[in-house]
Amino acid sequence: MFSKILSFFSWMLGLWTNLSDKDKEKVVVMIVDSFGHIFKAFYRSSKKSED
């Protein structure tokens, strides 16, 4: 099981190293933007439950 997890992360690292800097920046921006939306939704729902 550990070898499968290690293999997956190795594959992800290989994929990441093959991306251009421009593509890496796009991926990071998409991830940050997605987490921003998730945290905003969580904050709004927690504020509604307090009211």
C-alpha positions as CSV (number, residue, x, y, z in Angstrom):
1,M,0.0,0.0,0.0
2,F,2.8,2.4,0.9
3,S,4.5,1.7,-2.4
4,K,1.3,2.7,-4.3
5,I,1.1,6.0,-2.4
6,L,4.7,6.6,-3.0
7,S,4.3,5.8,-6.7
8,F,1.4,8.2,-7.0
9,F,3.4,11.1,-5.4
10,S,6.3,10.2,-7.6
11,W,4.1,10.4,-10.7
12,M,2.6,13.8,-9.5
13,L,6.1,15.1,-9.0
14,G,7.2,14.0,-12.4
15,L,4.1,15.6,-13.9
16,W,4.8,18.9,-12.0
17,T,8.4,19.0,-13.1
18,N,7.4,18.6,-16.8
19,L,5.1,21.7,-16.6
20,S,6.3,25.1,-17.8
21,D,6.5,27.9,-15.3
22,K,3.5,29.6,-16.9
23,D,1.4,26.4,-16.5
24,K,2.6,25.9,-12.9
25,E,1.5,29.5,-12.1
26,K,-2.0,28.8,-13.6
27,V,-2.4,25.6,-11.5
28,V,-1.4,27.4,-8.3
29,V,-3.8,30.3,-9.0
30,M,-6.6,27.9,-9.7
31,I,-6.0,26.0,-6.4
32,V,-5.7,29.2,-4.4
33,D,-8.9,30.6,-6.0
34,S,-10.8,27.3,-5.3
35,F,-9.8,27.3,-1.6
36,G,-10.8,31.0,-1.4
37,H,-14.3,30.1,-2.6
38,I,-14.5,27.1,-0.1
39,F,-13.4,29.2,2.8
40,K,-15.8,32.0,1.9
41,A,-18.7,29.6,1.7
42,F,-17.7,28.0,5.0
43,Y,-17.5,31.4,6.7
44,R,-20.9,32.5,5.4
45,S,-22.5,29.3,6.5
46,S,-20.9,29.5,10.0
47,K,-22.2,33.1,10.3
48,K,-25.7,32.1,9.3
49,S,-25.7,29.3,11.9
50,E,-24.7,31.8,14.6
51,D,-27.7,34.1,13.8
